[in-house]
Amino acid sequence: MISRIDHIVLTVADIEQSVQFYVKVLGMEEVTFGNGRRAVKFGNQKINFQTIGQELRNHSLEGSGDLCLITNWKLEDVIAHLESNQVNLLEGPVEKSGANGMITSIYFNDLDNNLVEVSRYIDQEQSDL
């Protein structure tokens, strides 16, 4: 019935600061859509941003998001990039279970304390050897 995720929505304090964080730190593309709404896009997915009360049918609060993003970079390169952008690593690398097998993950918070997990599939890591 469901084939993929199209977009998710994160509730943030400052939409423009969040857009710039995801563009600078995670290399996503900024997007403006319907009535000036803001988002970032990567691959075939996007993350929409909203402030508290902007979308009345959504009751999430700032910092309540938890997302896992898959990278094709080596995790040591991701960690170095995060460090160069003054992003503090919370945990990792650690092995976890992803949607399609085992992954190695690192964790950090975005500007609003949403938990961001950046992961790489272990079989992809082994193909780099």
N, C-alpha and C positions, 0 to 999 in steps of 0.2 A: 504494500500500500504506500509506504513512504520510501522515497529513493535517496533523498539527501537533505541537508540543512541548507536553506537559502540564506537566512540571516538570523542574527540574534540581536537583542537590544540590551545595552548596558545603561543604567541610570548613573549619571555623573554630576558633579558639582559645576563644572565648567566644560561645556561641550567643545569649544575651540582648543582648550588646553589638552583635552583628551584626544581629539583628532591629531594634534601635533605630536603627542606622545606615541601613538600607534604608528604614525608615519615615520617619525625619526627612529624610534627604538625597534620597531618590528617591520619596517620597510613596506608598510601598506600604502595604498593609494587613497587620497582623500576624495570624497564624493559629496555633492550637494544634490538633493532630490526633493520631490514634492513640497512646495511651500517653504523652501529654504532649509529643510531638515539636513542634518550632517551625518556622515558615516565614513567608514573606511572600507576599502575593498581589497580582497586578496583572492586569487584564483577565481572560483565561481561563487564565492561567499562574500558576505559583508557583515559588518558590525554597525548597527545604528546606535546613535547616542541620544539620550533624552535626559531632562532634568526632572526632579521630583514634581509630580503633579502635571507634567506636560501631557502625558497620555493617561487619561482618566481610567481606562480599563486595565492599566498595568500598575500594580501596587508594590513593585520592587523598590528598594532603597539603595542609596549610594553604597557601593562596596559589597553588594550581595551577589555579584557575578562570580563565576568560577568556570573558566574555559580552558580547553586543551587545544593547542595549535601544533600542527605537524610541520617540522622543518626538513629541508634537504641539506642544510648546513651540518657540519660536524658540531656536536654540542660544545666542544672547547672553543670553537669560533663564535658560537652564540654567546657563550659566557664572556668571552673577551669583548664582544660588541656591547653587551649589557654593561659591563664594567666601564667601558669607555663613555657610556651615557649615564654614569652614576646611578645605575639601577642595582639595588641590593638583592642578591640571591638569597632566598629563604631556605631552600632545600635542593639537594641534588648535586650531581646526577644520581638518580635512583631508578631501579627497574620497576615498572608498573605494567598493568594489563591495559592495552588499548582496544579500540573497536575491532582491529584486524590482527591482533597478535601482541607480542610483548614489545614494550617501548622503554626507552631510557628517557627520563624526564628531569627538567629543572623547573623551579617554581620561583615566582616573584610577584609583587603587587604592582598594579598600575597606580596612577595618581589618586584614585579613589578607593584604594585597597581591594579592588576586585582581584581575585587570585588568577594569575596567568601561568599556565603550564605550557612549556615549549618542549616538544618531544620528538624523538626520532625512532623509527622502527628498528629493532635490533637486527633483523635480517638485512636491512639497508646498511647498518653499521658494519656488518660482517662482509658485505660486498665491497666495502672500501678497503679492506685489508689486502 
